[in-house]
Amino acid sequence: MISSLFSLAAASLIGDTGLALAGIGIGVGLVVIGAGKSIGNIAGKAVESIARQPEAGGRIGTNMIIAAALIEGFTFFALIVAILMSNKVG
């Protein structure tokens, strides 16, 4: 009962468009946080690997850049999808 009253109040105050845009914003935030965490994790592990085996630094660095670029590509794709969705909603 309480949840239905809350959803009714939220829908009347914000509207369906506002809720959709809030969902898109939360989704974009999660995508960016996930990408930042994963790129940071890749960089940290690469630095640890280079510290253990300095002669493999070039190959490790190259693989790190390729993995980070793939993650960035996915992040940009998700942001573009979110922008297109917000244009359809708003």
C-alpha positions as CSV (number, residue, x, y, z in Angstrom):
1,M,0.0,0.0,0.0
2,I,2.7,2.4,1.0
3,S,4.8,1.6,-2.1
4,S,1.9,2.2,-4.4
5,L,1.2,5.6,-2.8
6,F,4.9,6.5,-3.1
7,S,5.0,5.5,-6.8
8,L,1.8,7.4,-7.4
9,A,3.2,10.5,-5.7
10,A,6.5,10.2,-7.6
11,A,4.7,9.8,-10.9
12,S,2.6,12.8,-10.2
13,L,5.5,15.0,-9.0
14,I,8.1,13.9,-11.5
15,G,6.2,12.3,-14.3
16,D,7.1,9.4,-16.6
17,T,9.6,11.5,-18.5
18,G,11.4,12.5,-15.4
19,L,11.6,9.0,-14.1
20,A,12.9,7.8,-17.5
21,L,15.6,10.4,-17.6
22,A,16.6,9.6,-14.0
23,G,17.0,6.0,-14.9
24,I,19.1,6.9,-17.9
25,G,21.3,9.1,-15.7
26,I,21.8,6.3,-13.2
27,G,22.6,3.9,-15.9
28,V,25.2,6.3,-17.4
29,G,26.7,6.8,-14.0
30,L,27.1,3.1,-13.5
31,V,28.7,2.6,-16.9
32,V,31.2,5.3,-16.3
33,I,32.0,4.1,-12.8
34,G,32.5,0.5,-14.0
35,A,34.7,1.7,-16.9
36,G,36.9,3.8,-14.6
37,K,37.2,0.9,-12.1
38,S,38.2,-1.6,-14.8
39,I,40.7,0.7,-16.5
40,G,42.2,1.4,-13.1
41,N,42.4,-2.3,-12.3
42,I,44.1,-3.0,-15.6
43,A,46.6,-0.2,-15.1
44,G,47.4,-1.4,-11.5
45,K,47.9,-5.0,-12.6
46,A,50.1,-3.9,-15.5
47,V,52.3,-1.9,-13.2
48,E,52.6,-4.8,-10.9
49,S,53.5,-7.1,-13.8
50,I,56.1,-4.7,-15.1
51,A,57.6,-4.4,-11.6
52,R,58.0,-8.2,-11.4
53,Q,59.3,-8.7,-15.0
54,P,60.7,-5.4,-16.4
55,E,61.9,-6.9,-19.6
56,A,58.2,-7.6,-20.6
57,G,57.2,-4.0,-20.1
58,G,56.6,-3.2,-23.7
59,R,54.3,-6.1,-24.4
60,I,52.4,-5.6,-21.1
61,G,52.0,-1.9,-21.9
62,T,50.7,-2.6,-25.4
63,N,48.2,-5.1,-24.1
64,M,47.1,-2.7,-21.4
65,I,46.5,0.1,-23.9
66,I,44.5,-2.3,-26.2
67,A,42.3,-3.5,-23.3
68,A,41.7,0.1,-22.0
69,A,40.8,1.2,-25.6
70,L,38.2,-1.6,-25.8
71,I,36.7,-0.6,-22.5
72,E,36.6,3.0,-23.6
73,G,34.9,2.0,-26.8
74,F,32.2,0.2,-24.9
75,T,31.8,3.2,-22.6
76,F,31.3,5.6,-25.5
77,F,28.8,3.2,-27.1
78,A,26.8,3.1,-23.9
79,L,26.9,6.9,-23.6
80,I,25.7,7.4,-27.1
81,V,22.9,4.9,-26.5
82,A,21.9,6.9,-23.4
83,I,22.0,10.2,-25.3
84,L,19.8,8.7,-28.0
85,M,17.4,7.4,-25.4
86,S,17.1,10.7,-23.7
87,N,16.4,12.4,-27.0
88,K,13.5,10.0,-27.6
89,V,12.1,10.5,-24.1
90,G,12.5,14.2,-23.7
